[in-house]
Amino acid sequence: MARIPSKSEILDWVSENPGLSAKRDIAKAFGLKGADKIELKRLLKELEAEGSLSRRKRSYRDPEKLPPVTVLTLLPPDENGDLLAQPLEWHGEGTPPRVLYVARRSDPALGAGDRILARVNEVRGEGYQYEAKLIRKVGAAPKKVVGIFRKAAEGGRIVPIDKGADREWVVARDATMGAKDGELVEAEEFGPRGRLGLPRARIVERLGDPSGPRAVSLIAIHQHGIPDEFPEEVLAEAEKLKPAPLGEREDLRHLPFVTIDPADARDHDDAVYAHSDPDPKNEGGHVVWVAIADVAHYVRPGTALDREARRRGNSTYFPDRVVPMLPERLSADLCSLHEGVPRPVIAVRMKLDSKGRKLSHRFARAMIESRASLNYEEVQKAQDGQPNDRCAALMDTVIRPLYAAYEAAKVERAVRQPLDLDLPERKIVLDKDGRVVSIDFRERLDAHRLIEEFMILANVAAAEELVRLRRPLLFRVHEEPSPEKLDALREVAEASGFTLAKGQVLRTEHLNRLLTQAEGTDFDELLNISTLRSMTQAYYNPENFGHFGLALKHYAHFTSPIRRYSDLIVHRALISGHGWGKDGLSPWDIEHLEETARHISETERRSMAAERDTTDRYLAAYLSERVGSEFTGRVSGVTRFGLFVKLDETGADGLIPVRNLGREFFHYDPERQTLMGSQSGLEIGIGQRVTVRLTEAVPVTGGLTLELLEIEGRALPSGRSGKRRGAPAARKANREKARSKSSTRKVVRRRK
């Protein structure tokens, strides 16, 4: 009879021979046969119960180590450009080990999110615990699903929360994670389709009650994959940071900088100061200082803080919370330009002439001390003759000089003619429990425009400075609208009784002329929204293609490094260009500039979509108690399946399905963006005034369904009743009429 090994001997064997960890391999190694295998089985079960070994099918392994062949998920490249990975399954008590993916020439191109079957080898003395070599690619990260779980006998289903989505997912009984019926869950798709052809999913996180007021932004965070929890190493790194010393910085603490932000702002990343220019050669001129928090001093290239900031790309703002790009230790403390506290900045001093033209600029890495943290409303009241105690002491030294410089900048702006959209900004007001109290429209003050104009001036100066220094940077690019989008805008303008000229090189002044025509009319908001929709989306790029909307040749984001990674890159470029320290652009930053631009452009779009979805859901929640009420609005979109209407009271967008337009058939004309009734001849198009009834409001999706009651003050035609024998002929006649109009317009375009 062979000697039965001790538990420690079994553990040593499994650790040294991870590829031979099946029970039969262990028995063979110790020469166990017959009844001895029963005793071995008992020992293995005890080790498994103690947590010393974990069982995988018929093999045993040390739960604190990876098996020799495992599935890994690739992570974004680190500061050295290396691809790290994490195991798909980890049964140890600590954090999963760091795995370096070692690519061979024959390997296919892989990126973050890809899953691979890899052979791993343990290494020591490195910044990672394993090296992995590809066996084969097993697919990208599974699709994430956020929805409502509906329990059933055999598991359940996940009902989508996206507007217009009707696909469901089947969840097996052993993949529910104990979710309750009606609970909001996050899941991932896997495996072949289930019964009835529905895709399968397994729940990975339970998110709670979907009707809870705090769930609205949580849905968007999970639905759009926005990282909302900082890794421990990032938080630990932030907590170790200390306030920056003066060192070799330029001391500007004697200048009366102030911050001007919304009343509820938690962080302050820009401060301003202005005074008249004493230079006799610049009579009537001004000097404007803009100081921006020196985030680059704290967030160094290649650190955990830097990797996480780049991964997030930007902060995301919801009515009830902010998902920040940087931990609170930085965003609300060390990098925030608090009143009366010395703070490191990168500042720019700009000389303007009496007509607001920038004559020169100078950048400095400096230290300032804000005199006051002001809000827009109190600054505007002070300028209008009603200063409070805080502002009264700053009128002559700070507030009046700022407005004087702004008046000059307005002259130059009028010459440049940037796109002048006037779109009311909605403000969702919540109570302490997170429920919607009201939907307000933010008042647009000169104080807002003042700060906006000075930030634009600083951004232009940063771009021009780096172009002069021939340093790599990320430009903020905004290209002109496509011909197709301009044609669509022209259709809306003409349907509203206005004109947008053809046959000339488009400039922002042409669009401003259209907006001026509509100003003060019933079509004012519609033309502003339609013009915005015609614009291409701005993005980041190492190459400069100009900024159409601002009518600027050079433009970069410099003024918000607390909430935008693009601005941090520009700060680092300025640091490198002026030789201010070793915390400038790293070789890795420069090499991956294009990839960074693409990534942060995507994270920006992701945040915008999440913020928009959240607003829609809050609006639906607010209006859900008014189902059956009547509202006025304007047709803002026409599609084959119905009409979109923007409600006057809240600015919410609702859908009138084509089935709710009456009993007659409606012909859709995509050229003219209209729906035409086959019997009544009623033509519905963008811009028309309507009265609607709210028939459904679904907070979980943000969807509003409306019923059309009146159009342009007239009741909707009821259409014919009975069998409608004449309908086909009427429909045919109207189709011919629509085709005729459409073809006429097309001929005109071809002759152009």
FIROPA-123254 format. One line per 5 residues: number of its first residue (from 1); their letters; for each residue y, z, x of C-alpha. Coordinates in steps of 0.5 Angstrom, whole numbers, padded with zeros to 4 digits. Each point is the difference from the previous one (the first is absolute). Last residue first. Layout:
! FIROPA-123254
NUM	a	Y/Z/X  ...;
END
This chain:
! FIROPA-123254
752	krrrv	0148/-0120/-0055  -0004/-0006/-0004  -0006/0004/0000  0003/0006/-0003  0003/-0004/-0006;
747	vkrts	-0007/-0003/-0001  -0003/0007/-0001  0006/0003/-0005  -0002/-0006/-0004  -0007/0001/0000;
742	sksra	0001/0007/-0002  0004/-0002/-0006  -0005/-0005/-0002  -0006/0004/0001  0004/0006/-0005;
737	kerna	0001/-0005/-0005  -0007/-0003/0000  -0003/0007/0000  0005/0001/-0006  -0003/-0006/-0004;
732	kraap	-0007/0002/0002  0001/0007/-0003  0003/-0002/-0006  -0006/-0005/-0001  -0005/0005/0001;
727	agrrk	0004/0006/-0004  0000/-0005/-0007  -0006/0003/-0003  0002/0008/0001  -0006/0003/-0003;
722	gsrgs	0004/0005/-0003  0007/0002/0002  0005/-0004/0004  0004/0004/0005  0004/0007/0000;
717	plarg	0006/-0002/0003  0002/0006/0005  0006/0003/-0003  0007/-0002/0003  0005/0004/0004;
712	eiell	-0002/-0005/0006  -0007/0002/-0001  -0003/0005/-0004  -0006/0004/-0001  -0004/-0002/0006;
707	eltlg	-0006/0005/0001  -0001/0004/0007  -0005/0002/0004  0002/0005/0006  -0005/0001/0006;
702	gtvpv	0001/0005/0005  -0007/0000/0002  -0002/0008/-0001  0007/0001/-0005  -0003/-0005/-0005;
697	aetlr	0006/-0002/-0005  -0002/-0004/-0006  0003/-0003/-0006  0008/0001/0002  0004/-0004/-0005;
692	vtvrq	0004/-0006/0002  0007/-0003/-0001  0002/-0006/0004  0006/-0003/0004  -0002/-0006/0004;
687	gigie	0000/-0001/0007  -0006/-0003/0002  -0003/-0005/-0006  -0002/0000/-0007  0000/-0006/-0004;
682	lgsqs	-0001/0000/-0008  -0003/-0007/-0002  -0002/0004/-0006  -0007/-0004/0000  -0003/0000/0007;
677	gmltq	0005/0005/0002  0003/-0001/0007  -0001/0004/0006  0005/-0001/0006  0000/0000/0008;
672	repdy	0003/-0007/0000  -0005/-0003/0005  -0005/0005/-0002  0000/-0002/-0008  -0005/0004/-0004;
667	hffer	-0001/-0002/-0007  -0001/0005/-0005  -0005/0000/-0006  0002/0003/-0006  -0002/0007/-0003;
662	glnrv	0006/0004/0003  0002/0002/0007  -0005/0006/0001  -0005/-0005/0002  0004/-0002/0006;
657	pilgd	0000/0007/0003  0007/0003/0000  0000/0004/0007  0004/0005/0002  0005/0001/0006;
652	agted	0004/0007/0000  0007/0000/0001  0001/0006/-0004  0005/-0001/-0005  0000/-0008/0000;
647	lkvfl	-0007/-0001/0000  -0002/-0006/0005  -0005/-0005/-0004  -0006/-0004/0002  -0002/-0005/-0004;
642	gfrtv	-0007/-0003/-0002  -0007/-0002/0003  0003/-0007/0002  0005/0003/0004  0008/0002/-0001;
637	gsvrg	0004/0005/0003  0006/0004/0000  0001/0000/-0008  0006/0005/-0002  0000/0006/-0003;
632	tfesg	0001/0005/-0006  -0005/0005/-0002  -0004/0002/-0006  -0004/0006/-0001  -0008/0000/-0001;
627	vresl	-0002/0003/0006  0006/0005/0002  -0005/0006/0003  -0003/-0005/0005  0007/-0002/0002;
622	yaaly	0001/0005/0006  -0008/-0001/0002  0001/-0008/0000  0007/0001/0004  -0004/0005/0005;
617	rdttd	-0006/-0005/0001  0005/-0006/0001  0004/0004/0005  -0007/0002/0004  -0002/-0007/0000;
612	reaam	0007/-0002/0003  -0001/0005/0005  -0007/-0002/0002  0002/-0007/0001  0006/0001/0004;
607	srret	-0004/0005/0004  -0005/-0006/0001  0005/-0005/0002  0003/0005/0005  -0007/0001/0003;
602	esihr	-0001/-0008/0000  0006/-0001/0004  -0002/0006/0005  -0006/-0004/0002  0003/-0007/0001;
597	ateel	0005/0003/0004  -0005/0004/0004  -0004/-0006/0001  0006/-0004/0003  0002/0006/0004;
592	heidw	-0007/0001/0003  0001/-0001/0007  0007/0003/0000  -0002/0006/-0003  -0006/0001/0005;
587	pslgd	0005/-0001/0006  0003/0006/-0002  0007/-0001/-0004  0005/0006/0002  -0002/0007/0002;
582	kgwgh	0000/0000/0007  0008/0001/0000  0007/-0003/-0002  -0001/-0006/0004  0005/-0004/-0004;
577	gsila	-0005/-0005/-0002  -0006/0004/-0001  0004/0005/-0004  0002/-0005/-0004  -0007/-0003/-0001;
572	rhvil	-0002/0007/-0002  0005/0000/-0005  -0002/-0006/-0003  -0007/0002/0000  0002/0006/-0004;
567	dsyrr	0003/-0004/-0005  -0006/-0004/-0002  -0004/0006/-0001  0005/0002/-0006  0001/0007/-0003;
562	ipstf	0002/0004/0006  0003/-0006/0003  0005/-0002/-0005  0006/-0003/0003  -0003/-0005/0005;
557	hayhk	-0002/-0006/-0005  0001/-0007/0004  0005/-0005/-0002  0003/-0006/0004  0002/-0007/-0004;
552	lalgf	0003/0004/-0006  0001/-0003/-0007  -0002/0007/-0003  -0005/-0004/-0005  -0002/-0005/0006;
547	hgfne	-0002/0005/0005  -0001/-0004/0007  -0006/-0004/0002  -0001/0005/0006  -0007/0000/0004;
542	pnyya	-0003/0007/0001  -0001/0000/-0008  0001/0005/-0006  0000/-0002/-0007  0005/-0001/-0006;
537	qtmsr	-0004/-0003/-0006  0003/-0007/-0002  0005/0000/-0006  -0001/-0003/-0006  -0001/0007/-0004;
532	ltsin	0006/0003/0003  0004/-0006/-0004  -0004/0001/-0006  0002/0007/0000  0007/-0001/0001;
527	lledf	0000/-0006/-0005  -0003/0005/-0005  0004/0006/0001  0007/-0004/-0001  -0003/-0005/-0006;
522	dtgea	0004/0004/-0006  0006/-0001/0004  0004/0004/0004  -0002/-0004/0007  -0004/-0006/-0002;
517	qtllr	0005/-0005/0004  0001/0005/0005  -0008/0000/0001  0001/-0008/0001  0005/0001/0005;
512	nlhet	-0004/0005/0004  -0006/-0005/0000  0005/-0006/0003  0003/0005/0005  -0007/0002/0002;
507	rlvqg	-0001/-0007/0003  -0004/-0005/-0002  0001/-0007/0004  0002/-0005/-0006  -0003/-0004/-0005;
502	kaltf	0000/0004/-0006  0005/0005/-0003  -0002/0006/-0004  0003/0000/-0007  0000/0004/-0006;
497	gsaea	-0001/0000/-0007  -0006/0005/0000  -0005/-0005/0000  0003/-0004/0005  0000/0007/0005;
492	verla	-0007/0001/-0002  -0002/-0007/0002  0004/0000/0006  -0004/0006/0002  -0006/-0003/-0001;
487	dlkep	0002/-0006/0005  0002/0005/0005  -0006/0003/0000  -0004/-0007/0001  0005/-0002/0005;
482	speeh	-0002/0006/0004  0006/0006/0001  0003/0001/0007  -0004/0004/0005  0001/0007/0001;
477	vrfll	-0002/0003/0007  0001/0007/0003  0000/-0001/0007  -0005/0004/0004  0001/0001/0008;
472	prrlr	-0001/-0003/0006  0006/0001/0005  0004/-0006/0003  0006/0005/0001  0005/-0004/-0004;
467	vleea	-0005/-0001/-0006  -0002/0008/0001  0008/0001/-0001  0001/-0005/-0006  -0006/0003/-0004;
462	aavna	0003/0007/0001  0007/-0002/-0002  -0003/-0004/-0006  -0004/0007/-0002  0007/0004/0001;
457	limfe	0004/-0005/-0004  -0005/0001/-0006  0000/0007/0000  0007/0000/0000  0000/-0004/-0006;
452	eilrh	-0005/0004/-0004  0003/0007/0002  0007/-0003/-0003  -0004/-0004/-0006  -0003/0007/-0002;
447	adlre	0007/0004/0000  0003/-0006/-0004  -0005/0002/-0005  -0006/-0003/-0004  -0002/0005/-0006;
442	rfdis	-0007/0001/0000  -0003/-0002/-0007  -0004/0006/-0004  -0007/0000/-0002  -0001/0007/-0003;
437	vvrgd	-0004/0006/-0001  -0006/-0003/0003  -0005/0006/0002  -0002/0003/0007  0000/0007/-0002;
432	kdlvi	0007/0002/0003  0003/-0006/-0005  0000/-0007/0002  0006/-0005/0001  -0002/-0007/0001;
427	krepl	0006/-0004/0003  0001/-0007/-0001  0004/-0004/0004  0005/-0005/-0003  0000/-0007/0003;
422	dldlp	0006/-0003/0002  -0002/-0006/0005  0006/-0002/0005  -0004/-0005/0005  0004/0001/0007;
417	qrvar	0007/-0004/-0001  0002/0000/0008  0008/0000/-0002  -0001/0005/-0006  -0004/0005/0005;
412	evkaa	0006/-0001/0006  0005/0003/-0006  -0005/0005/-0002  -0001/0002/0008  0008/0002/-0001;
407	eyaay	-0001/0004/-0006  -0006/0004/0003  0005/0002/0006  0005/0003/-0004  -0006/0003/-0004;
402	lpriv	-0003/0003/0006  0008/0002/0002  0001/0004/-0006  -0007/0004/0000  0000/0002/0007;
397	tdmla	0006/0003/0003  0005/0000/-0005  -0005/0002/-0006  -0004/0005/0004  0002/0007/-0002;
392	acrdn	0001/-0003/-0008  -0007/-0002/0001  -0004/0007/0000  0005/0003/-0005  -0001/-0005/-0005;
387	pqgdq	0004/-0007/0000  0003/-0003/-0007  0005/-0005/0002  -0005/-0007/0000  -0002/0001/0007;
382	akqve	-0002/0007/-0001  -0004/-0002/-0006  -0003/-0006/0004  -0002/0005/0005  -0003/0005/-0005;
377	eynls	-0004/-0005/-0003  -0003/-0003/0006  -0003/0006/0003  0003/0004/0006  -0004/0004/0006;
372	arsei	0006/0002/0004  0003/0001/0007  -0006/-0004/0003  -0001/0002/0007  -0001/-0006/0005;
367	maraf	-0004/-0001/0006  -0001/-0007/0004  -0003/-0006/0002  0005/-0005/0000  0002/-0007/-0003;
362	rhslk	0006/-0004/0000  0003/-0005/-0005  0005/-0005/0001  0005/-0004/-0005  -0003/0001/-0007;
357	rgksd	0004/-0004/-0005  0002/0005/-0005  0007/-0003/-0002  0004/0005/0004  -0004/-0001/0006;
352	lkmrv	-0007/0004/0001  -0002/0003/0006  -0007/0003/0000  -0003/0006/0003  -0008/0001/0000;
347	aivpr	-0004/0006/0000  -0007/0002/0002  -0001/0007/-0002  -0002/0007/0002  0002/0006/-0004;
342	pvgeh	0004/0006/0000  0000/0004/-0006  0006/0001/-0004  -0002/-0004/-0006  -0007/-0003/0000;
337	lscld	-0001/-0007/0004  -0007/0000/-0002  -0005/-0002/0006  -0002/0007/0002  0000/0003/-0007;
332	aslre	-0002/-0004/-0007  -0003/-0006/0003  -0003/0003/0007  -0003/0006/-0002  -0001/-0003/-0007;
327	plmpv	-0005/-0005/0003  0002/-0007/0001  -0001/-0006/-0004  0001/0004/-0007  -0003/0000/-0006;
322	vrdpf	0005/0002/-0005  -0001/0004/-0006  0002/0000/-0008  0004/-0006/-0001  -0004/-0004/0005;
317	ytsng	0002/-0002/0007  -0004/-0003/0006  0002/0001/0007  -0002/-0006/0005  -0005/-0003/0004;
312	rrrae	-0005/0004/-0001  -0005/-0002/0005  0006/0000/0005  0002/0007/-0002  -0007/0002/0001;
307	rdlat	-0001/-0003/0007  0007/0002/0002  -0001/0008/-0001  -0007/-0001/0003  0004/-0002/0006;
302	gprvy	-0001/-0007/0003  0008/-0001/0000  0004/0006/0000  0002/0003/-0007  0005/0006/0002;
297	havda	0005/-0004/0004  -0001/-0006/-0004  0003/0003/-0006  0007/0001/0002  0003/0001/-0006;
292	iavwv	0005/-0006/-0002  0008/0001/0002  0005/-0005/-0003  0007/0000/0003  0005/-0005/-0003;
287	vhgge	0007/-0001/0004  0005/-0003/-0005  0006/-0006/0001  0007/0000/-0003  0002/-0002/0007;
282	nkpdp	-0005/-0002/0005  0004/-0002/0006  0003/0007/-0001  -0006/0004/0001  0000/0006/-0004;
277	dshay	-0006/-0002/-0004  0001/0003/-0007  -0006/0005/-0001  -0007/0000/-0002  -0006/0005/-0001;
272	vaddh	-0007/-0001/-0002  -0007/0003/0000  -0007/-0003/-0001  -0007/0003/-0001  0001/0006/-0005;
267	drada	-0006/0003/-0003  -0001/0004/-0006  0004/-0005/-0005  0001/0003/-0007  0008/-0001/0000;
262	pditv	-0001/-0007/0003  0003/-0001/0007  0006/0000/0004  0000/0003/0007  0006/0003/0003;
257	fplhr	0002/-0002/0008  0006/0004/0002  0000/-0002/0007  0000/0006/0005  -0008/0000/0000;
252	ldere	0001/-0007/0004  -0004/0002/0006  -0003/-0006/0004  -0007/0002/0001  -0002/0001/0007;
247	glpap	-0003/0007/-0002  0002/0002/-0007  -0006/0003/-0001  -0005/-0002/-0006  -0003/0005/-0004;
242	klkea	-0007/0002/0001  -0006/-0004/-0002  -0007/0004/-0001  0000/0000/-0007  0000/-0008/0000;
237	ealve	-0006/0000/0004  -0004/0005/-0004  0002/-0004/-0006  -0003/-0007/0003  -0006/0004/0003;
232	epfed	-0002/0002/-0007  0001/-0007/-0004  0006/0000/-0004  -0002/-0001/-0008  0003/-0005/-0004;
227	pighq	-0002/-0007/0002  0001/-0005/-0005  -0006/-0004/-0002  0004/-0004/-0006  -0005/0003/-0006;
222	hiail	0000/0007/0004  0008/0001/0001  0001/-0003/-0007  -0005/0004/-0004  0003/0006/0004;
217	svarp	0007/-0002/-0002  -0002/0001/-0008  -0004/0006/0001  0005/0005/0000  0002/-0001/-0007;
212	gspdg	-0008/0002/-0002  -0003/-0006/-0004  -0004/-0002/0005  -0004/0007/0001  -0003/0001/0007;
207	lrevi	0000/-0005/0006  -0008/0000/0001  -0001/-0003/0007  -0006/-0005/0002  -0003/-0002/-0006;
202	rarpl	-0005/-0006/0001  0001/-0007/-0003  -0004/-0005/-0003  0002/-0007/-0002  -0001/-0002/-0008;
197	glrgr	-0005/-0005/-0001  -0003/0003/-0006  -0004/0004/0004  0002/0002/0007  0003/-0005/0005;
192	pgfee	-0002/0000/0007  0002/0006/0005  0006/0003/0001  0007/0001/-0003  0004/0006/0002;
187	aevle	0003/0006/-0005  0006/0004/-0001  0000/0004/-0006  0004/0002/-0006  -0004/0005/-0005;
182	gdkag	-0001/-0003/-0007  -0008/0003/0000  -0001/0004/0006  -0001/-0002/0007  -0006/0004/0003;
177	mtadr	0000/-0005/0006  -0002/-0005/-0004  -0005/-0004/0004  -0006/0003/-0001  0000/-0002/-0008;
172	avvwe	0002/-0007/0002  0007/-0003/-0001  0001/-0006/-0003  0007/-0003/0001  0005/-0003/-0006;
167	rdagk	0004/-0007/0000  0006/0000/-0005  0006/0000/0004  0006/-0002/-0003  0004/0006/0002;
162	dipvi	-0004/0004/0006  -0003/0006/-0002  -0007/-0002/0000  -0006/0003/-0004  -0006/0003/0004;
157	rggea	-0006/0000/-0003  -0006/0005/-0001  -0006/0004/0003  -0006/-0002/-0004  0001/0004/-0006;
152	akrfi	0008/-0002/0000  0006/0003/0003  0007/-0004/0000  0003/0001/0006  0008/-0003/0000;
147	gvvkk	0002/-0004/0006  0001/-0001/0007  -0004/-0005/0004  0000/-0001/0008  -0003/-0007/0002;
142	paagv	-0006/0001/0005  0003/0000/0008  -0002/-0006/0003  -0007/-0003/0001  -0007/0002/0004;
137	krilk	0002/-0003/0006  -0006/-0001/0005  -0003/0004/0006  0007/0002/0003  0001/0004/0006;
132	aeyqy	0002/0007/-0001  0003/0005/0005  -0001/0008/-0001  0004/0006/0001  0008/-0002/0000;
127	gegrv	0005/0002/0005  -0005/-0001/0006  -0003/0005/0004  -0007/-0001/-0003  -0003/-0005/-0004;
122	envra	-0006/-0001/-0005  -0002/-0007/-0002  0000/-0003/-0006  -0003/-0007/-0003  0004/-0003/-0005;
117	lirdg	-0001/-0002/-0008  0007/-0002/-0001  0005/0001/-0006  0007/-0003/0001  0006/0004/-0003;
112	aglap	0004/-0001/0006  -0001/-0007/0004  -0006/-0004/0003  0000/-0007/0003  -0007/-0002/0001;
107	dsrra	-0004/0003/0006  -0002/-0005/0005  0005/0002/0006  -0003/0008/-0001  0004/0005/-0004;
102	vylvr	0000/0007/0002  0001/0004/-0006  0003/0007/0002  -0003/0006/-0005  0004/0006/-0001;
97	pptge	-0005/0006/-0003  0001/0002/-0007  0003/0007/-0001  -0004/0006/0000  -0006/0002/-0004;
92	ghwel	-0004/-0006/0001  -0003/-0004/-0005  0004/-0007/0001  -0001/-0006/-0004  0004/-0006/0001;
87	pqall	0001/0001/0007  0007/0000/0003  0003/-0006/0004  0005/-0001/0006  0002/-0007/0002;
82	dgned	0004/0000/0006  0007/-0003/0000  0003/0005/0005  0004/0004/-0005  -0006/0000/-0005;
77	ppllt	-0003/-0006/-0004  -0001/0001/-0007  -0007/0004/-0002  -0006/-0004/0000  -0006/0003/-0005;
72	lvtvp	-0006/0002/0003  -0007/-0001/-0002  -0006/0003/0004  -0005/-0001/0006  -0001/0005/0005;
67	plkep	0001/0006/-0005  0007/0003/0000  0000/0008/0002  0002/0006/-0003  -0006/-0001/-0005;
62	drysr	-0005/0000/0005  -0005/-0004/-0003  -0006/-0001/-0004  -0004/-0006/-0002  -0004/-0002/-0007;
57	krrsl	0006/-0002/-0004  0006/0003/0004  -0001/0008/0000  0005/0004/0003  -0001/0005/0006;
52	sgeae	0003/0007/0002  0002/0001/-0007  -0004/0006/-0001  -0004/-0003/-0006  -0001/-0006/0005;
47	lekll	-0003/0004/0005  -0004/0004/-0005  -0003/-0007/-0003  -0001/-0002/0008  -0004/0006/0001;
42	rklei	-0005/-0001/-0006  -0001/-0007/0001  -0002/0002/0007  -0005/0005/-0003  -0003/-0005/-0004;
37	kdagk	0000/-0005/0006  -0005/0006/0004  -0005/-0001/-0006  -0002/-0007/0003  0003/-0002/0006;
32	lgfak	0006/0002/0005  0001/-0002/0007  0007/0002/0001  0003/-0007/0000  -0005/-0003/-0005;
27	aidrk	0002/0005/-0005  0008/-0001/0001  -0001/-0008/0000  -0005/0002/-0007  0006/0004/-0003;
22	aslgp	0005/-0006/0002  0005/0002/0005  -0001/-0005/0005  0006/-0004/0001  0004/0007/0001;
17	nesvw	-0004/0002/0006  0004/0005/0004  0003/0003/-0006  -0007/0000/-0004  -0004/0003/0006;
12	dlies	0005/0005/0001  0000/0002/-0008  -0008/0000/0000  0000/0005/0006  0005/0004/-0003;
7	kspir	-0004/0001/-0006  -0006/0002/0004  -0006/-0005/0001  -0007/0001/-0003  -0005/0000/0006;
2	am	-0005/-0005/0000  -0007/0002/-0003;
END
